[in-house]
């Protein structure tokens, strides 16, 4: 069954955290899909992945660029999984249950909802999703960033 992880950002923006998560995914041999809720956020993430490091970049693409099946990391607003990803990362409060329902319960090895702790809307939405997924009996784990940016398992 798909592992569902909640990543609570504290003090570090998504644009700094996402590249590291994606690098670790690629190191495992997993392809990834990143789902945002708005085109503006998707474009910002696209730019961040190209420029996040002076000596590295993360190969990725969006539907408008074509060749989605060849992309190690695919950025989307929808529920598709054209690159056969084993990891799905949802941001901006994208719906975890809907993503799992669309793909099937075992389509991914892991689904991660990343939410900003300083954003009350994202925090409230993550809490509601956590409750819903727990009620459905889905395996969920909660991770919170500490002061140094490391992840601590909280639940």
DSSP file (Angstrom, degrees, kcal/mol; ACC not computed):
  #  RESIDUE AA STRUCTURE BP1 BP2  ACC     N-H-->O    O-->H-N    N-H-->O    O-->H-N    TCO  KAPPA ALPHA  PHI   PSI    X-CA   Y-CA   Z-CA
    1    1 A X              0   0    0      0, 0.0   105,-0.2     0, 0.0     2,-0.1   0.000 360.0 360.0 360.0 146.5    0.0    0.0    0.0
    2    2 A X        -     0   0    0    103,-1.3   137,-0.3     1,-0.1     2,-0.3  -0.369 360.0-130.2 -63.2 130.5    1.2    3.5   -0.8
    3    3 A X  E     -a  110   0A   0    106,-2.2   108,-2.6    -2,-0.1     2,-0.5  -0.654  18.9-154.2 -77.5 138.2    2.9    5.3    2.1
    4    4 A X  E     -ab 111 140A   0    135,-1.7   137,-2.2    -2,-0.3     2,-0.4  -0.969  12.9-174.1-118.9 118.8    1.5    8.8    2.7
    5    5 A X  E     -ab 112 141A   0    106,-2.9   108,-2.6    -2,-0.5     2,-0.5  -0.919  14.4-152.8-115.4 137.3    3.8   11.3    4.3
    6    6 A X  E     -ab 113 142A   0    135,-3.1   137,-3.3    -2,-0.4     2,-0.6  -0.946  10.6-161.2-106.2 122.9    3.0   14.8    5.4
    7    7 A X  E     -ab 114 143A   0    106,-3.0   108,-2.6    -2,-0.5     2,-0.8  -0.928   2.8-158.2-110.6 114.2    5.9   17.3    5.3
    8    8 A X  E     -ab 115 144A   0    135,-2.7   137,-2.1    -2,-0.6     2,-0.3  -0.814  11.7-147.5 -95.4 106.6    5.4   20.4    7.5
    9    9 A X  E     +a  116   0A   0    106,-3.0   108,-2.6    -2,-0.8     2,-0.4  -0.575  18.8 178.6 -77.0 132.4    7.7   23.2    6.3
   10   10 A X        -     0   0    0     -2,-0.3   139,-0.1   136,-0.2     3,-0.1  -0.907  69.0 -17.1-135.9 107.9    9.0   25.6    8.9
   11   11 A X  S    S+     0   0    0     -2,-0.4     2,-0.4     1,-0.1    -2,-0.1   0.219 114.2  86.3  89.2 -16.5   11.3   28.4    7.9
   12   12 A X  S    S-     0   0    0    137,-0.0    -1,-0.1     2,-0.0     2,-0.1  -0.966  75.1-125.1-119.8 134.9   12.4   27.0    4.6
   13   13 A X    >>  -     0   0    0     -2,-0.4     3,-1.5     1,-0.1     4,-1.4  -0.360  23.3-113.3 -76.2 157.8   10.4   27.6    1.4
   14   14 A X  H 3> S+     0   0    0      1,-0.3     4,-3.3     2,-0.2     5,-0.3   0.862 114.0  64.7 -54.9 -39.7    9.2   24.9   -0.9
   15   15 A X  H 34 S+     0   0    0      1,-0.2     4,-0.4     2,-0.2    -1,-0.3   0.732 107.5  42.1 -61.5 -22.2   11.5   26.0   -3.7
   16   16 A X  H <4 S+     0   0    0     -3,-1.5     4,-0.5     2,-0.1    -1,-0.2   0.746 120.1  41.9 -92.0 -27.6   14.5   25.1   -1.4
   17   17 A X  H  X S+     0   0    0     -4,-1.4     4,-1.9    -3,-0.2     3,-0.5   0.872 102.8  64.6 -87.3 -41.1   13.1   21.8   -0.1
   18   18 A X  H  X S+     0   0    0     -4,-3.3     4,-2.6     1,-0.2     5,-0.2   0.879  96.6  55.5 -56.4 -45.3   11.6   20.3   -3.2
   19   19 A X  H  > S+     0   0    0     -4,-0.4     4,-2.5    -5,-0.3    -1,-0.2   0.896 108.2  49.4 -57.3 -39.0   14.9   19.9   -5.1
   20   20 A X  H  > S+     0   0    0     -3,-0.5     4,-2.2    -4,-0.5    -1,-0.2   0.922 110.7  49.4 -65.5 -43.5   16.3   17.8   -2.3
   21   21 A X  H  X S+     0   0    0     -4,-1.9     4,-1.8     1,-0.2    -2,-0.2   0.912 113.4  47.3 -60.3 -42.5   13.2   15.6   -2.1
   22   22 A X  H  X S+     0   0    0     -4,-2.6     4,-2.6     2,-0.2    -2,-0.2   0.886 108.6  53.7 -69.3 -38.9   13.4   15.1   -5.9
   23   23 A X  H  X S+     0   0    0     -4,-2.5     4,-2.4    -5,-0.2    -1,-0.2   0.924 109.3  49.2 -59.6 -44.1   17.1   14.3   -5.9
   24   24 A X  H  X S+     0   0    0     -4,-2.2     4,-1.3     2,-0.2    -1,-0.2   0.882 110.2  51.6 -64.0 -37.7   16.6   11.6   -3.2
   25   25 A X  H  <>S+     0   0    0     -4,-1.8     5,-2.3     2,-0.2     3,-0.4   0.941 110.7  46.8 -62.7 -47.8   13.7   10.1   -5.3
   26   26 A X  H ><5S+     0   0    0     -4,-2.6     3,-1.3     1,-0.2    -2,-0.2   0.867 106.9  58.0 -64.4 -36.1   15.9   10.0   -8.4
   27   27 A X  H 3<5S+     0   0    0     -4,-2.4    -1,-0.2     1,-0.3    -2,-0.2   0.828 104.7  52.5 -61.2 -31.5   18.7    8.4   -6.4
   28   28 A X  T 3<5S-     0   0    0     -4,-1.3    -1,-0.3    -3,-0.4    -2,-0.2   0.542 122.8-108.9 -79.0  -7.3   16.3    5.6   -5.4
   29   29 A X  T < 5S+     0   0    0     -3,-1.3     2,-0.3    -4,-0.4    -3,-0.2   0.578  75.5 136.9  87.5  10.9   15.5    5.1   -9.1
   30   30 A X      < -     0   0    0     -5,-2.3    -1,-0.3    -6,-0.2     2,-0.2  -0.703  47.5-142.7 -91.1 140.4   12.0    6.6   -8.7
   31   31 A X        -     0   0    0     -2,-0.3    55,-1.7    53,-0.3    56,-1.5  -0.612  25.0-146.1 -86.4 162.2   10.5    9.0  -11.2
   32   32 A X  E     -dc  73  87A   0     40,-2.7    42,-2.4    -2,-0.2     2,-0.4  -0.961  16.8-156.5-136.2 150.4    8.3   11.7   -9.6
   33   33 A X  E     -dc  74  88A   0     54,-2.2    56,-3.0    -2,-0.3     2,-0.5  -0.994  12.0-159.4-120.0 132.1    5.2   13.7  -10.3
   34   34 A X  E     -dc  75  89A   0     40,-2.9    42,-2.8    -2,-0.4     2,-0.5  -0.964   8.6-163.5-113.4 122.5    4.8   17.1   -8.6
   35   35 A X  E     +dc  76  90A   0     54,-3.2    56,-2.6    -2,-0.5    59,-0.3  -0.924  10.2 176.8-112.7 123.3    1.2   18.4   -8.5
   36   36 A X        -     0   0    0     40,-2.4    56,-0.1    -2,-0.5     3,-0.1  -0.641  30.9-131.9-112.1 174.0    0.4   22.0   -7.7
   37   37 A X  S    S+     0   0    0     -2,-0.2     2,-0.3     1,-0.1    40,-0.1   0.650  84.6  43.0-101.7 -19.7   -2.9   23.8   -7.7
   38   38 A X  S  > S-     0   0    0      1,-0.1     4,-2.1     0, 0.0     5,-0.2  -0.955  71.8-129.9-131.3 148.1   -2.2   26.9   -9.8
   39   39 A X  H  > S+     0   0    0     -2,-0.3     4,-2.5     1,-0.2     5,-0.2   0.852 109.6  58.4 -60.5 -33.8   -0.3   27.5  -13.0
   40   40 A X  H  > S+     0   0    0      2,-0.2     4,-2.1     1,-0.2    -1,-0.2   0.919 107.5  45.0 -63.2 -43.6    1.7   30.3  -11.3
   41   41 A X  H  > S+     0   0    0      2,-0.2     4,-2.5     1,-0.2    -1,-0.2   0.899 111.6  53.1 -67.4 -40.4    3.0   27.9   -8.6
   42   42 A X  H  X S+     0   0    0     -4,-2.1     4,-2.4     1,-0.2    -2,-0.2   0.918 110.2  47.4 -61.2 -43.8    3.9   25.3  -11.3
   43   43 A X  H  X S+     0   0    0     -4,-2.5     4,-2.4     2,-0.2    -1,-0.2   0.885 110.8  51.9 -64.9 -38.6    5.9   27.9  -13.3
   44   44 A X  H  X S+     0   0    0     -4,-2.1     4,-2.3     2,-0.2    -2,-0.2   0.903 111.4  46.8 -64.2 -40.6    7.7   29.0  -10.1
   45   45 A X  H  X S+     0   0    0     -4,-2.5     4,-2.4     2,-0.2    -2,-0.2   0.900 109.3  54.9 -67.3 -40.0    8.6   25.4   -9.3
   46   46 A X  H  X S+     0   0    0     -4,-2.4     4,-1.2     1,-0.2    -2,-0.2   0.944 111.5  44.1 -55.9 -50.4    9.7   24.9  -12.9
   47   47 A X  H  X S+     0   0    0     -4,-2.4     4,-1.6     1,-0.2     3,-0.4   0.906 111.6  53.7 -62.2 -43.0   12.1   27.8  -12.7
   48   48 A X  H  X S+     0   0    0     -4,-2.3     4,-1.2     1,-0.2    -1,-0.2   0.875 105.2  53.7 -62.4 -38.3   13.3   26.8   -9.2
   49   49 A X  H  < S+     0   0    0     -4,-2.4     9,-1.6     1,-0.2    -1,-0.2   0.795 110.4  47.3 -70.0 -26.8   14.3   23.3  -10.4
   50   50 A X  H  < S+     0   0    0     -4,-1.2    -1,-0.2    -3,-0.4    -2,-0.2   0.801 125.5  27.9 -78.8 -29.0   16.4   24.7  -13.2
   51   51 A X  H  < S+     0   0    0     -4,-1.6    -2,-0.2    -5,-0.1    -1,-0.1   0.315  82.9 107.6-118.4   8.0   18.2   27.3  -11.1
   52   52 A X  S  < S+     0   0    0     -4,-1.2     2,-0.4    -5,-0.1    -1,-0.1   0.741  86.8  27.7 -67.2 -23.4   18.3   25.8   -7.6
   53   53 A X  B >   -H   56   0B   0      3,-0.7     3,-0.7    -3,-0.2    -1,-0.1  -0.998  66.3-139.1-140.6 142.7   22.0   25.0   -7.6
   54   54 A X  T 3  S+     0   0    0     -2,-0.4    -1,-0.1     1,-0.2    -2,-0.1   0.809 107.2  36.0 -67.6 -29.3   24.9   26.5   -9.5
   55   55 A X  T 3  S+     0   0    0      1,-0.0     2,-0.3     0, 0.0    -1,-0.2   0.231 120.6  37.2-111.0  14.2   26.4   23.0  -10.2
   56   56 A X  B <   -H   53   0B   0     -3,-0.7    -3,-0.7    -6,-0.1     2,-0.3  -0.991  50.9-172.0-157.0 160.5   23.3   21.0  -10.7
   57   57 A X        -     0   0    0     -2,-0.3     2,-0.6    -5,-0.1    -7,-0.2  -0.965  27.1-120.7-148.4 162.1   19.8   20.9  -12.2
   58   58 A X        -     0   0    0     -9,-1.6     2,-0.2    -2,-0.3    -6,-0.0  -0.926  27.7-126.7-108.0 118.1   16.9   18.5  -12.0
   59   59 A X        +     0   0    0     -2,-0.6    14,-0.5    -9,-0.0     2,-0.3  -0.449  53.6 136.0 -64.3 127.2   15.7   17.2  -15.3
   60   60 A X        -     0   0    0     -2,-0.2     2,-0.3    12,-0.2    14,-0.2  -0.959  27.9-171.8-161.3 171.5   12.0   17.8  -15.5
   61   61 A X  E     -e   74   0A   0     12,-1.7    14,-2.7    -2,-0.3     2,-0.3  -0.987  16.9-128.0-165.1 170.6    9.2   19.0  -17.7
   62   62 A X  E >   -e   75   0A   0     -2,-0.3     3,-1.7    12,-0.2     4,-0.4  -0.750  41.4 -97.8-119.6 169.0    5.5   20.0  -18.0
   63   63 A X  G >  S+     0   0    0     12,-0.6     3,-1.6     1,-0.3     5,-0.2   0.854 118.8  63.4 -56.9 -37.8    2.9   18.8  -20.4
   64   64 A X  G 3  S+     0   0    0      1,-0.3    -1,-0.3     2,-0.1    -3,-0.0   0.695  99.5  55.4 -64.6 -16.9    3.3   21.9  -22.7
   65   65 A X  G <  S-     0   0    0     -3,-1.7    -1,-0.3     1,-0.2    -2,-0.2   0.575 102.6-140.5 -91.7 -10.5    6.9   20.8  -23.4
   66   66 A X  S <  S+     0   0    0     -3,-1.6    -1,-0.2    -4,-0.4    -4,-0.1  -0.099  72.6  81.5  78.1 178.6    5.9   17.3  -24.6
   67   67 A X    >>  +     0   0    0      1,-0.1     3,-1.5     2,-0.1     4,-0.6   0.821  48.5 161.3  53.3  38.1    7.7   14.0  -24.0
   68   68 A X  G >4  +     0   0    0      1,-0.3     3,-1.2     2,-0.2    -1,-0.1   0.853  68.1  60.0 -56.2 -37.4    6.0   13.6  -20.6
   69   69 A X  G 34 S+     0   0    0      1,-0.3    -1,-0.3    14,-0.1    -2,-0.1   0.739 104.1  51.3 -65.7 -21.7    6.8    9.9  -20.5
   70   70 A X  G <4 S+     0   0    0     -3,-1.5     2,-0.3     3,-0.0    -1,-0.3   0.572  85.3 105.5 -90.3 -10.3   10.5   10.6  -20.8
   71   71 A X    <<  -     0   0    0     -3,-1.2     3,-0.1    -4,-0.6   -39,-0.1  -0.559  57.3-156.3 -77.9 127.3   10.7   13.1  -17.9
   72   72 A X  S    S+     0   0    0     -2,-0.3   -40,-2.7     1,-0.2     2,-0.4   0.845  92.9  30.0 -65.4 -32.8   12.2   11.9  -14.6
   73   73 A X  E    S-d   32   0A   0    -14,-0.5   -12,-1.7   -42,-0.2     2,-0.5  -0.996  77.2-166.4-129.0 125.6   10.2   14.6  -12.9
   74   74 A X  E     -de  33  61A   0    -42,-2.4   -40,-2.9    -2,-0.4     2,-0.4  -0.953   7.2-152.4-116.9 129.1    6.9   15.7  -14.3
   75   75 A X  E     +de  34  62A   0    -14,-2.7   -12,-0.6    -2,-0.5     2,-0.3  -0.845  28.7 158.6-101.3 133.3    5.1   18.9  -13.1
   76   76 A X  E     -d   35   0A   0    -42,-2.8   -40,-2.4    -2,-0.4   -14,-0.0  -0.961  48.8-148.7-150.5 162.9    1.4   19.0  -13.4
   77   77 A X  S    S+     0   0    0     -2,-0.3     2,-0.1   -42,-0.2   -42,-0.1   0.458  86.2  61.7-103.9 -10.6   -1.9   20.6  -12.2
   78   78 A X  S    S-     0   0    0      2,-0.0    -2,-0.1     1,-0.0   -42,-0.0  -0.323  92.4 -99.9-111.0-170.1   -3.8   17.3  -12.8
   79   79 A X  S    S+     0   0    0     -2,-0.1   -44,-0.0   -44,-0.0    -3,-0.0   0.321  73.4 123.4 -95.0   6.4   -3.9   13.7  -11.6
   80   80 A X        -     0   0    0      1,-0.1     3,-0.1     2,-0.0    23,-0.1  -0.223  43.9-162.8 -71.4 159.9   -2.0   12.1  -14.5
   81   81 A X    >   +     0   0    0      1,-0.1     3,-1.3     3,-0.0    -1,-0.1  -0.540  24.2 158.7-136.9  66.8    1.1   10.0  -14.1
   82   82 A X  T 3  S+     0   0    0      1,-0.3    -1,-0.1     2,-0.1   -49,-0.0   0.661  71.9  51.6 -72.4 -15.9    2.5   10.0  -17.6
   83   83 A X  T 3  S-     0   0    0     -3,-0.1    -1,-0.3   -13,-0.1   -52,-0.1   0.300 111.5-112.1-104.0   9.7    6.1    9.1  -16.6
   84   84 A X    <   -     0   0    0     -3,-1.3   -53,-0.3     1,-0.1    -2,-0.1   0.867  48.9-168.9  66.2  36.5    5.2    6.1  -14.4
   85   85 A X        -     0   0    0      1,-0.1   -53,-0.2   -55,-0.1    -1,-0.1  -0.224  27.4-163.6 -62.2 145.2    6.3    7.9  -11.3
   86   86 A X  S    S+     0   0    0    -55,-1.7    24,-2.0    22,-0.1    23,-2.0   0.487  80.1  55.4-100.5 -11.4    6.6    6.0   -8.0
   87   87 A X  E     -cf  32 110A   0    -56,-1.5   -54,-2.2    22,-0.2     2,-0.5  -0.986  62.8-171.4-124.8 132.2    6.6    9.3   -6.0
   88   88 A X  E     -cf  33 111A   0     22,-1.9    24,-2.9    -2,-0.4     2,-0.5  -0.993   5.3-166.2-121.4 126.5    3.9   11.9   -6.1
   89   89 A X  E     -cf  34 112A   0    -56,-3.0   -54,-3.2    -2,-0.5     2,-0.4  -0.956   5.6-163.2-112.7 126.4    4.5   15.2   -4.3
   90   90 A X  E     +cf  35 113A   0     22,-3.2    24,-2.7    -2,-0.5     2,-0.3  -0.911  10.9 176.6-112.6 136.6    1.5   17.5   -3.8
   91   91 A X    >   +     0   0    0    -56,-2.6     3,-1.3    -2,-0.4    24,-0.1  -0.836  55.9  37.4-130.8 168.5    1.8   21.2   -2.9
   92   92 A X  T 3  S-     0   0    0     22,-0.4    -1,-0.1    -2,-0.3    23,-0.1   0.760 130.5 -59.4  61.5  27.2   -0.6   24.1   -2.4
   93   93 A X  T 3  S+     0   0    0     21,-0.4    -1,-0.3     1,-0.2   -57,-0.1   0.678  79.8 175.1  78.9  16.7   -3.1   21.8   -0.7
   94   94 A X    <   -     0   0    0     -3,-1.3     2,-0.6   -59,-0.3    -1,-0.2  -0.279  42.8 -98.0 -55.4 146.4   -3.6   19.5   -3.7
   95   95 A X     >  -     0   0    0      1,-0.2     4,-1.8     2,-0.1    -1,-0.1  -0.577  32.7-168.9 -81.5 112.5   -5.9   16.6   -2.6
   96   96 A X  H  > S+     0   0    0     -2,-0.6     4,-2.5     2,-0.2     5,-0.2   0.937  87.7  50.5 -63.9 -49.5   -4.0   13.4   -1.6
   97   97 A X  H  > S+     0   0    0      1,-0.2     4,-2.8     2,-0.2    -1,-0.2   0.895 110.5  50.0 -59.4 -41.3   -7.1   11.2   -1.5
   98   98 A X  H  > S+     0   0    0      2,-0.2     4,-2.3     1,-0.2    -1,-0.2   0.900 110.1  50.7 -64.1 -40.5   -8.2   12.4   -5.0
   99   99 A X  H  X S+     0   0    0     -4,-1.8     4,-1.7     2,-0.2    -2,-0.2   0.907 113.7  44.8 -63.5 -41.9   -4.7   11.6   -6.4
  100  100 A X  H  X S+     0   0    0     -4,-2.5     4,-2.5     2,-0.2    -2,-0.2   0.900 112.8  50.6 -69.0 -40.8   -4.8    8.1   -4.9
  101  101 A X  H  < S+     0   0    0     -4,-2.8    -2,-0.2    -5,-0.2    -1,-0.2   0.888 111.4  48.8 -63.8 -38.8   -8.3    7.5   -6.1
  102  102 A X  H  < S+     0   0    0     -4,-2.3    -1,-0.2    -5,-0.2    -2,-0.2   0.872 121.9  33.1 -68.7 -37.5   -7.4    8.6   -9.6
  103  103 A X  H  < S-     0   0    0     -4,-1.7    -2,-0.2    -5,-0.2    -1,-0.2   0.700 116.4-105.1 -93.4 -21.8   -4.3    6.4   -9.8
  104  104 A X    ><  -     0   0    0     -4,-2.5     3,-1.5    -5,-0.2     4,-0.3  -0.098  36.4 -80.9 102.0 151.5   -5.3    3.5   -7.7
  105  105 A X  T 3  S+     0   0    0      1,-0.3  -103,-1.3     2,-0.1     3,-0.1   0.700 127.3  35.7 -64.9 -21.4   -4.2    2.6   -4.1
  106  106 A X  T 3  S+     0   0    0   -105,-0.2    -1,-0.3    -3,-0.1    -2,-0.1   0.176  81.8 106.1-117.9  17.9   -0.9    1.0   -5.1
  107  107 A X  S <  S+     0   0    0     -3,-1.5     2,-0.3    -7,-0.2    -2,-0.1   0.835  83.3  40.4 -66.8 -32.4    0.1    3.2   -8.1
  108  108 A X        -     0   0    0     -4,-0.3   -21,-0.2    -3,-0.1     3,-0.1  -0.852  64.5-147.0-117.0 151.1    2.8    5.0   -6.0
  109  109 A X  S    S+     0   0    0    -23,-2.0  -106,-2.2    -2,-0.3     2,-0.3   0.827  91.5   9.2 -76.9 -35.0    5.3    3.8   -3.5
  110  110 A X  E     -af   3  87A   0    -24,-2.0   -22,-1.9  -108,-0.2     2,-0.4  -0.998  57.6-164.9-148.8 142.0    5.0    7.1   -1.7
  111  111 A X  E     -af   4  88A   0   -108,-2.6  -106,-2.9    -2,-0.3     2,-0.5  -0.997  15.3-165.0-122.6 131.6    2.8   10.2   -1.8
  112  112 A X  E     -af   5  89A   0    -24,-2.9   -22,-3.2    -2,-0.4     2,-0.6  -0.972  10.2-160.1-122.0 126.2    4.0   13.3    0.0
  113  113 A X  E     -af   6  90A   0   -108,-2.6  -106,-3.0    -2,-0.5     2,-0.5  -0.928  13.8-163.6 -99.8 117.2    1.9   16.4    0.9
  114  114 A X  E     +a    7   0A   0    -24,-2.7   -22,-0.4    -2,-0.6   -21,-0.4  -0.894  14.1 174.7-103.1 126.5    4.2   19.3    1.5
  115  115 A X  E     -a    8   0A   0   -108,-2.6  -106,-3.0    -2,-0.5     2,-0.5  -0.984  32.5-117.2-137.2 146.9    2.6   22.3    3.3
  116  116 A X  E >   -a    9   0A   0     -2,-0.4     3,-1.1  -108,-0.2     7,-0.3  -0.686  14.4-153.6 -84.1 122.7    3.9   25.6    4.7
  117  117 A X  T 3  S+     0   0    0   -108,-2.6    -1,-0.1    -2,-0.5  -107,-0.1   0.721  94.6  56.6 -67.9 -22.1    3.4   25.8    8.4
  118  118 A X  T 3  S+     0   0    0   -109,-0.3     2,-0.8     1,-0.1    -1,-0.2   0.557  90.2  83.0 -86.3  -7.9    3.3   29.6    8.2
  119  119 A X    <>  -     0   0    0     -3,-1.1     4,-2.7     1,-0.2     5,-0.2  -0.857  64.9-161.1-101.1 108.4    0.3   29.5    5.8
  120  120 A X  H  > S+     0   0    0     -2,-0.8     4,-2.6     1,-0.2     5,-0.2   0.843  89.9  53.1 -59.8 -36.3   -2.9   29.1    7.8
  121  121 A X  H  > S+     0   0    0      2,-0.2     4,-2.3     1,-0.2    -1,-0.2   0.933 112.6  43.3 -65.1 -45.9   -4.8   27.9    4.7
  122  122 A X  H  > S+     0   0    0      2,-0.2     4,-2.5     1,-0.2    -2,-0.2   0.900 114.7  50.6 -66.6 -40.0   -2.3   25.2    3.9
  123  123 A X  H  X S+     0   0    0     -4,-2.7     4,-2.1    -7,-0.3    -2,-0.2   0.931 112.5  45.5 -63.5 -46.7   -2.0   24.2    7.5
  124  124 A X  H  X S+     0   0    0     -4,-2.6     4,-2.1    -5,-0.2    -2,-0.2   0.908 113.7  50.1 -63.1 -43.0   -5.8   23.9    8.0
  125  125 A X  H  X S+     0   0    0     -4,-2.3     4,-2.3    -5,-0.2    -2,-0.2   0.894 109.3  50.9 -63.1 -40.9   -6.1   22.0    4.7
  126  126 A X  H  X S+     0   0    0     -4,-2.5     4,-2.8     2,-0.2    -1,-0.2   0.902 109.1  51.3 -64.6 -40.9   -3.3   19.5    5.7
  127  127 A X  H  X S+     0   0    0     -4,-2.1     4,-2.4     2,-0.2    -1,-0.2   0.918 110.6  48.6 -61.8 -42.9   -5.0   18.8    9.0
  128  128 A X  H  X S+     0   0    0     -4,-2.1     4,-2.3     1,-0.2    -2,-0.2   0.903 112.8  47.8 -64.5 -40.9   -8.3   18.1    7.2
  129  129 A X  H  X S+     0   0    0     -4,-2.3     4,-2.7     2,-0.2     5,-0.2   0.911 110.0  52.7 -66.4 -41.1   -6.6   15.8    4.8
  130  130 A X  H  X S+     0   0    0     -4,-2.8     4,-2.5     1,-0.2     5,-0.2   0.944 111.0  47.0 -56.8 -49.6   -4.7   14.0    7.6
  131  131 A X  H  X S+     0   0    0     -4,-2.4     4,-2.4     1,-0.2    -1,-0.2   0.921 112.9  48.6 -60.1 -46.2   -8.0   13.4    9.4
  132  132 A X  H  X S+     0   0    0     -4,-2.3     4,-1.5     1,-0.2    -1,-0.2   0.919 113.1  46.8 -61.6 -45.6   -9.8   12.1    6.3
  133  133 A X  H  <>S+     0   0    0     -4,-2.7     5,-2.4     2,-0.2     4,-0.3   0.885 111.7  50.7 -66.9 -39.1   -6.9    9.8    5.4
  134  134 A X  H ><5S+     0   0    0     -4,-2.5     3,-1.4    -5,-0.2    -1,-0.2   0.911 108.5  52.5 -63.6 -41.8   -6.7    8.4    8.9
  135  135 A X  H 3<5S+     0   0    0     -4,-2.4    -1,-0.2     1,-0.3    -2,-0.2   0.821 106.9  53.4 -63.1 -30.6  -10.4    7.8    8.9
  136  136 A X  T 3<5S-     0   0    0     -4,-1.5    -1,-0.3    -5,-0.2    -2,-0.2   0.507 117.2-117.1 -80.8  -4.2  -10.0    5.8    5.7
  137  137 A X  T < 5 +     0   0    0     -3,-1.4     2,-0.2    -4,-0.3    -3,-0.2   0.707  60.6 153.7  77.3  20.4   -7.4    3.7    7.3
  138  138 A X      < -     0   0    0     -5,-2.4     2,-0.6     1,-0.1    -1,-0.2  -0.600  53.3-104.7 -84.1 144.4   -4.6    4.8    5.0
  139  139 A X        +     0   0    0   -137,-0.3  -135,-1.7    -2,-0.2     2,-0.4  -0.551  49.0 176.8 -72.6 115.3   -1.0    4.7    6.4
  140  140 A X  E     -b    4   0A   0     -2,-0.6     2,-0.4  -137,-0.2  -135,-0.2  -0.929  15.8-170.8-123.9 145.1    0.1    8.2    7.2
  141  141 A X  E     -b    5   0A   0   -137,-2.2  -135,-3.1    -2,-0.4     2,-0.5  -0.995  13.0-145.9-133.9 139.6    3.3    9.7    8.7
  142  142 A X  E     -b    6   0A   0     -2,-0.4    12,-3.0  -137,-0.2    13,-1.5  -0.927  15.9-176.8-112.3 125.6    3.8   13.2    9.8
  143  143 A X  E     -bG   7 153A   0   -137,-3.3  -135,-2.7    -2,-0.5     2,-0.4  -0.953   4.7-165.4-120.2 138.4    7.3   14.9    9.5
  144  144 A X  E     -bG   8 152A   0      8,-2.6     8,-2.7    -2,-0.4     2,-0.3  -0.968  22.1-119.7-125.8 141.9    8.2   18.4   10.7
  145  145 A X  E     - G   0 151A   0   -137,-2.1     6,-0.2    -2,-0.4     2,-0.1  -0.580  27.9-147.5 -75.9 136.5   11.2   20.4    9.8
  146  146 A X    >   -     0   0    0      4,-2.8     3,-1.7    -2,-0.3  -136,-0.2  -0.321  38.2 -82.5 -93.2-174.3   13.4   21.4   12.7
  147  147 A X  T 3  S+     0   0    0      1,-0.3    -2,-0.1     2,-0.1    -1,-0.0   0.762 129.9  49.9 -61.9 -26.9   15.4   24.6   13.1
  148  148 A X  T 3  S-     0   0    0      2,-0.1    -1,-0.3     0, 0.0     3,-0.1   0.453 120.1-106.0 -91.9  -0.9   18.3   23.2   11.0
  149  149 A X  S <  S+     0   0    0     -3,-1.7     2,-0.1     1,-0.3    -2,-0.1   0.409  76.5 134.5  92.8  -2.3   16.0   22.1    8.2
  150  150 A X        -     0   0    0     -5,-0.1    -4,-2.8     1,-0.1     2,-0.4  -0.473  57.8-113.0 -79.3 153.8   16.2   18.4    9.0
  151  151 A X  E     -G  145   0A   0     -6,-0.2     2,-0.5    -2,-0.1    -6,-0.2  -0.731  27.1-165.7 -91.8 133.2   13.1   16.3    9.1
  152  152 A X  E     -G  144   0A   0     -8,-2.7    -8,-2.6    -2,-0.4     2,-0.5  -0.975  21.6-127.5-118.5 128.7   11.8   14.8   12.3
  153  153 A X  E     +G  143   0A   0     -2,-0.5   -10,-0.2   -10,-0.2    -2,-0.0  -0.620  33.6 169.1 -75.4 123.4    9.2   12.1   12.4
  154  154 A X              0   0    0    -12,-3.0   -11,-0.2    -2,-0.5    -1,-0.2   0.719 360.0 360.0-108.7 -29.5    6.4   13.3   14.7
  155  155 A X              0   0    0    -13,-1.5   -12,-0.1     0, 0.0   -15,-0.1   0.297 360.0 360.0-158.6 360.0    3.6   10.8   14.1
